[in-house]
Amino acid sequence: MSRAVKKRFLQFVFILLAFASLFAQETEFAVISDTHIGAGSAVKELESVVAAINARKGLEFVAVTGDITEKGRPSEFTEAKKILDGLKIPYRVIPGNHDSHWIGNGLTNFRNAWLDDRFLFQRGNGVFIGLNTWDSGHLAPEDLAWLDKTLESVPAAAAIFLFVHYPPDSIDNWFAAHNILKDRHVCLICGHGHKTQRLESHGIPGTMARAAIGRGKADAWGYLLVRNAPNAVDFFEATGNAAPAPAGTINKNEWKPAAEMPPKPFQNFGVKILWEKELGTHMAVPPAVHKDRIYAADGAGNITSFGPNGDIRWTHKTQDMLISRPAIDIDKEELLAASRNGRLLKIDVHNGLTVRVKELGEPVTSQLEVIKKGPQGRLALLVATNTGASSALFCLDAETLERIWVNPKPGGMIQTRPLVVSSRVVYGSWDGHVHCLALKDGRELWSWTENNNFYYSPAGCVPATDGKNIFVCAPDGFVSSIDLETGRTKWREKFASWESLGISADKKRLFIKSRIDEFNVVDAKAGRLIRKISPSHGKGDLMPSEPVEWKGRILFGAQNGYVYQIERSYRIKPLLFLGAAAVHSIQHVQGDIFAASNVDGRIVVFELPR
């Protein structure tokens, strides 16, 4: 017996022993959800929840179902972990949208606190599984593959408790998990909605757990109590110091297989597909393009080079999650990439070998931008780091990776790709401001805001410019024009924008993808609406995108999985449906050829009809 076979055999025996007592006893556990540390009186309320759980006898463990923090800051995670570590029984944690959306660093802070964003364990007569649903309600392909593989070793009659943050109807590819679980005895437990409420998703029963916080109301804090008995699952809502109140029951004798939820297939609406690939792992950013080559960075830490026919030329393994879009040093034909842990790499585009490495020492959060004529005429690279307490924008020599200048900006994490125009660097950050720096030495020339509320920061969109003005949009729905020289507002209009903004080839029109099923074409000079296209891409689209114009047509990707084209007549039509996963900004390759990609790691290179 080989060592590998022996190892798998021993693992299988261990799993069988672990599940031998599945039906032997009753298990009681607690669910804490939506603690929102960093908001209001959340610290005091979570401390009260932990004290109440510690005082209750007979609990086996605690599951914490996301939104641990309010803004995803390291200090908030530190505080939350300190309080939760005070539990006298084991606990497991999964992240929520507040733990990932506003930090843009691949859950670095969460994983620094708890190492993993999914879990699996067994207690009494149940198997307990936790999955990350990211910031927009999505299950990553690697997590779905892990779930499918994990269940191969779980007895068919076992009671399975699946913990997610979002309720199933808010997870765009829930059908994939449903089809893995449909023949099992499953109880879903989620958070997000802040109230205890029974759920049923296409034949799979479950419940939503109340928020731990009580919004400052006396004794309004609480948690969900769950009793997993041989024949039933009973739910109770515990509020303050009152006795837990019954909140529903699942009769295990009534469990039955659920019907399959067929996925919507890939669709092509008339473009010529040159090649397509599936990386099978989360992909946070669109690929970089150089000539006819595609360079994709993924969540598994791989950078893959694809040739003009989709053939894999090489794969560079960084061993760490990649959340920043790579950039190309065109002169040297070298790829510049940054990993989540702060490592900056130069890679030969021809063979994938490392040319140079630089340790920045802090997590890289921004997209990378190469400047053809940087300070002293040198080819330069812009990259931002963030520790949560402070952020910094570095300008580096693209050849040596040595520092030219650094601008430290306390508080505001830099997530987007900096814009370089007229010897200036412009970017938005999570401090509610747009900043303008001198390209020569990194001095701040001006700082702009019309709404300094953290939640409405102009941080997710890539700024656009006509050479004289800067255009930004933010989650408050406003699009603003800012004078490049003075930093003063030229105009500010509401178009229900989120973080998606593009500009026409002639710099006269802005393209704004809204979150309410509208697409607006706006006069860049005056902020006047030229055309509203509605309905267009569906409601609730929060996926940042840069619409692009090509030969009078506008191309953009949407959160609903579609790639759209707006024709010269302003008629909108779909070009591709990549699947139930948000689509990145569309990338121009050459001629009429474009690349579309989504967060599931699917890449499609296609040619537009002439």
N, C-alpha and C positions, 0 to 999 in steps of 0.2 A: 504494500500500500504506500503510495507516494506521500510526501509530506503535505502537499496541498489537499489531496483526497482525505487524508487522516484529519487534517484541520477542519474540513467541512463536515466530516462525520462527527467529530467531537462537538462542533457547534450545533449540529442537528440534535444530538443526544441532550445537550444542555437545554436547548429550547423545549424538547419534549418533557424534561424534568421540571422546567419552570412552569409549564402549563398543565402539569399533572393534577394540580389542585384547583383547576378552574371552577369547578362546580361545588366546591366543598364548603364554602362559607359565605356569609354576608359581608359586604364591604361598605363602609360609609366614608365619604370624602367631601371636601369643600372645594368650591370654585370661586376664585377671586377674579374679577374682570374690571377693566377700565379704571385703573387706579389714578391715572393722569397726574403723577407726581410732577410738581412744578406749577400746578394750577391751584389757586386759592388755598383752601384748608386741606388739600389732599394728603399731605404728610400726616397730620393729626388723625385724619379719618382712616388711613391705612393702618396706622399704629393701633387704632381701636379695633379694626377688623382682625389684625393679627392677635391681639390680646384675647378677643372673644373666641377665636379658633383654638388658641392654646388652652383656654379654660374649658373647652368642650371635650368630654371623654369619648374615646372610641373612634376618633377619626384616624384614617390610615395615611392620608396624604392630602396635598392641596395642588390643584391645577390652576395656573394663572393664564388667562386667555387674552392677553394683549392690551395695547394702549397702556403700557406700564408707565410711560412718561407722557408729558404734555408736548414737549418740543424736541425730544430725542437727544437732549444734551447729555454729555458725560456726567455732569454733576447730578442730573436727575436720575440717571441709571445708578450712580453710586448711592444716592439716598434711598432709592427704591430697593436695591439689593440689601442695603444695611437693615432696612425694616423687615423685608421678607426673610432674611437670614435669621431673624428672631423667632421664626416658626419652630416649634418643638417637634414637628413631624416633617417628613420629606416634602419638597415641592418641586414642580416642574413648570417651565415658562415657555410660552410662544409669543412672538411680537405682534403688535397691531399696527394700523396705519400711522398712528402718531409716533411710533417708534422708528419708522422708516421714511415717511414722506418728506419731511423737512430737513433731513440730514444728508441725503444724497451720497452716502459713503458705504453702501452695501451692508448696512446693519453692523458696522464695525463696533459701535458703542455697545449695542446689544450683545454681540458675541464676545466682547471683552468682559462683560459681566457674567454671561451664562454659557459661553462656548458654542452652543448649538441652538438653532432656531426650530428644531423639531425634536420629538421624543417618542420613546416606546418603552413601556414597562408593563409588568403584570402584577396585580394584587388580587388575592382572593379569587372570585369567580369572574374576573374581568381583564380584558386587555386594553391598555390605554395608549392612545396615539395622538400626538400633537403635530400640526402642520402650520407652516407660515403661509399666510394669504397676502403677503406684501402690502404695499400702500394703496393699491387700487382694487383689490379683490381678485386675486389670481393665484393659481397653484403652479409652481415651476415644474417643468418637465422632469427634472431630476428628482423632485419630491414625489411626483406621481409614480415614477419608475421604482423608487424606494418603497412606496406604499404597496405597490403591486407585488414586489419581491418579498416584502416583509410578511404579507398575508399568506404566502405559500407555506409558512411554518406555523401558522395559527390554526388550531383545530376548527373545523367547519361550524361546530355548534357553539363556539366561544362567543361570549358577549363582548362586543367591541365598542369602546367609547372613543369617538373621534372629536378632538378639540380643535377648533379653528376660531379666528377672531371674527371674520365677517360671516353673516348668515349665508346659507347656500345661494339664495336668490340674488346676492350681491357679488358672487364669485363668477366671473365670466365663463370659465371653463369647468364649472362644477360637474358637468356631465361626465368628465373624465374620471373624477373621483367616484361619482355615483356608480358608474359602470364597473369599477373595481370592487365596490362594496355591495352591490345590489343583491347578491345572493347570501349575504352575511347577516348576522344579528347585530345591527348597528344602532347606537344611540348618538346623535349629534349634540354637541354642546358648543355654543358660540357666545361671543360678547357683542360689542359694538353698539347695540341698540339701547343700552343703559337700563333695560327693564327685564324682569323675569317674565318670560312668555313662552308657552308651548309652541313648538314648530313641527311641521311635517314637510319634507322635501321629496316630492315624487315617490312617496311610499316609505321613506326613511324617517322615523320619528326622532324628536329631540327637543331641546329647549334653548332659549336664550337666557344668559345669566345677567342679572342686574349689575349695575356699576357699583364698585366699592364705595365711591364717593357719594356723599349726600348733598353736595353743593352748599355746604356750610350750614345746613339745617341741623339742629340739635338731634342727635341719635338717629339720623337718617342714613348713616353709613350702613353697609351690610354686605352679604355674600350669599351664594347659592349653596345649599346643603343637598347632597345626593346620596341616596341609599340604594345600593345595588344588591337586591335580594335574589334568591334562586328563581323566583317566578315574576318579579316585577322590578322596575326602576322607579323610585319615588323621589320627587323633587320638593324642596322646602325653601322658602325665602326667609333668610335671617336678616332682620332689620334692627339695628341698634342693639339694645339689651333685651328686647322682647323675645318671647319664645318663637322659634321658627314656625312659619305658617305654611300649610300644605300648598303646593303650587303645581300639582299634576302628577300623573302616574303613567308609565308605559307597561302594559301587560305583556310579559315575554311570551305568554302562550299564544298571543295574537300576532307575533312577529311572522312575517312571510316575505318571500323574495319580492323585490321591487322590479318594476318593468324597466327595460333598458332605455336610456336617454341617448338617442342617436346623435352623434356630433354633426355639425354642418360641414360638408366637405370643402376642400380647397376648390376655388372657382377662378376661371379665367374668362374675362368678358371681352376678349378680342385682341389682346396683345400677343406678340410673339415672344414666347419664353425661351431664352437662350440656355439657361441652366438654373437649377434650384438645389439647395442643400438644407438639411436639418442638423443642427449641432447637438440637439438633445439636451441643452442646458440653458439656464437663464442668461439672457443677453441684454444688458442694461442700456447699451448705446448702439447706434448704427455703425456699420463698418467704415473704415477709411478706404479711400479709393486713390490709386495712382496708376495713370495710364489705363490699361485694361485689366489691372489686378485689383483684387478685393482683399482687405485685411480685416478679419473679424476677431474682436476680443470678447471673451465670454466669462460667465460667472465661475466656471471651473478653473480659470486661470490660464486658458490656452489662447494663443494668438495663431490664427490659421490663415495662410496665404492661399488664395484661389487664383488659378490661371484663367484665361479668357473663355475656356470651355467648362469651367467649374472644377477642373482637376486640382487636387490639393498639392501645392508645390512644397510646402513645409508646414510644420506645427511647432511652435515654440511654447514650452510649458513653463509658466512662471511660478507655479505652486501657490498662487494667491489670487483671490477674486479680482477681476478687472472690471472697473466701473467707469473708467474714463476712456473716451474715444481716442484712439491713437492719432498721431499726426505724422506727416511725411517731410523729411529733409530732402527736398527734391534734388539739390545739388549733389549730395553724397549718396542719394538713393538709400537712405537709412530710415527705418521706422522708429519713431519715438513713442514709448508707451509707459504708463505708470500703473502700478498695482496698488491695491487698497492699503497695503501696509507702508506706503511711502517710498517704494523703490522705483526709480526712474531708469528706463532701459533704452539703449540704442541697439537696434537689430538690423543686420544686413538684409535688405529686401530680397536678395537673390537666393540666400540659403538659410535664412532664419537664425543665423549664429549671432551671439551677443558681441557687440562691438565695444560697448562701454556701459557701466552701471554707476549710478549715483544714489546714495541713501539720503533722502530728504528728512527722515526722522519723524515725520508726521503724516497722517493719512492724506492722500491726494483726493480732492473732492471735485475739482473742476475738470472740464474737458481741456484738451491740450490744443495750443495754437502756435503754429510756426510763423515767424515774421520774416519776410524776405529781406527787408532792410530795417534791422533793429538798431539799437544804439551803436554809434560809431560805424554804421553801415554793415554790421555783422548780422549773419543769420542768427536769429534768436528764438527762444521758446518761452512761452508763457504757461505757467502751471501754478495752481493754488493748492494750499494745504489748509487743514483745519483740525484743531484739537477739541473743538466745542467751546472752549473758553476764549480762543482767539483764532484768527485766520491770517493767512499771509499770501500775497501774490508775488511769485518769483519771476524774474526775467533772467534766463540763463543763456549762455552761449550754446547754440545748438550743436556745435562741434565738440566742445570739451565738457559741456554740462556744468561749467563753473558759473558761479553767480555773477551777474552784472549788477543787479540791484534787487532789493526786496522791499515791499511795502506791507508792513503789518497793520491789519485793521481789526482791532478787538471787537468781538461779538458777532460780526456778520460772516457766515459761511458763504464761500464763493462756489457756486455749483455749476454755472453755465460756462459757455465758451467766451472768453474775453474778445471784444471787438477792437480791432486796431484801425484807426482812421486819422489821417492828417497829424502824424506824430503824437497821437494820443491813444490811450488804452481806456476803454469804457466797459464797465460790467455792473450788473446788479448783484446784490447780496442779501442775505437773510437778516439784515438790520433795517430793512425798509427803504434803503437808499440805492440810487445809481451813483457810482463813483467814476470820476474821470482823472486819470493820471498822466503825467508827462512820460512819453515813451523813453526819453533820454535818460531819466534818472529815477522814475517812479514816484515823484512828488505828486501829491494830490492837488489838482487844479480846481476842482469843484465837487460838491456832493449835492445830490438832488433828491427831494422826496415831496410827494403830495399826500402821502398816507404812510406814516411810519409804523403802522400796526404790523407786527411781526407776520401775522397770517396773510397779509396782503403784500408782502415784499415782492419786488420785481426781480426775483432771483432765478426763476425757472426758465424764462424765455431768453433766447439769444438776441441781444439788441440788433436793430437794423439801422442803416444810415443812408442818407442821400448825399453825404459828403459835407453837409452843413448842419444837419440836425440828426439827433439820435431818437429812435422810436422804441418804446418799450410797452409791454402790457403786463398786467398782474392779476392775481385772483380776485381783486375787487371789481373786475370787469372793465376797467378803464384802459384806454390806449392813450399814451402821452407822447407829444413831440417836444424835445428838449434842444435848445440851442447849444451846439457843440462848443462854441467859444465861451459862453457865459454860464451855462448850466441853468438857464431860466426856462420856464415852461412857455412854449409857443402856443400849443393848444392841447386840450385834454377832453376826450369824449368817451362815452360809455358804449361798448359794443359787445357786452357779455363775454369778453375775452377771458382766457385763463392764462396760458403761458405759450400760446402759439401765434407767431408773427413772422411774416415774410415780406419782401419788397420786390417790385417788378424789376425787370432788366433795365428799364429806362429810369428807375428810381422815382417814378411819379405816382405809383399806387402802392398801397399797403394791402396785404392779404391777411385776414384775421379769421382764424378758426375759432368759433365760439363753443361754449359748453352747453348751449341750449338749442342745438340742431340748426344753427345758422352759419353761413360763411359770408363775410363782409369784404367787399372791395372798397377801399377808402382812398380819397385824394390825399396824398402825403403832405402837400403844402398847407391845406386848410383844414384837414380832418373831416371833410365832407363825405358823406356816404355816396358812393357811386352806384353800387348794386348790392342788394342783399339776396343771397341764394338760400332759399328755404323751401321745403326741408332739404337737408343735405346729408349729414353724417351721423345723426342720432343725438339724443340728449345725454348729458352727463359725461361729456368727453373732457377729461382732465389730462390727457397725454400731451406733453409739450411737443410741438412740431414746427418746422420751418417750411411753410409752403414755398414751392419753387416754380418759376415761370420758364417755359421752354416753347419758343416759337408761338407765343400768344396763348398757350395753354397753361393752366395752373395744376400742379400735382401736389397731393398731400396725403399723408397717412392718418388714420383715425384709430381711436381706442377700440372701436368695434371690430377691428381686424381687416378693414377694407382699405384699399388704395383707390383714391378718387382722382378724376380729371375734370376740371372745369374748362369747357371749351370757349372759344372766342365769343360765341353767342351767349355765354354765361350759363349754358345748360350743363348740369352736373351729371356725371355717370361714373359707375364703378369700373375700375380696370381689373382689379384682382381682389379676391378674398383669401387672405393667408391663413385664416383660422381664428379661433376665439382667443386672441391675444393682441394687445395694443401694438400698433405699427409705429416704427420710428420715422424720423424725417427721411424723405426719399433722397437718395444720393445720385447725382449725375455721374455717369461713367465716361461716356464719350458719344458724340453724335446723338442719335436718338435712343441711346441705350441708358437705362437707369437701373439702380439696385434698390429693392425694397426689403426690409427686414422687420422682424417683430421680437418681442421680449421672450419668446420661446426658442429663439435661435434659428428660426427659419429665414433663409436668404433666397430671394428670387431675383434674378437678373433678367430684364425683359427689354424688348424694343417696341417703341411706340409706333403705331401705324402712321404712315406718312399722309 
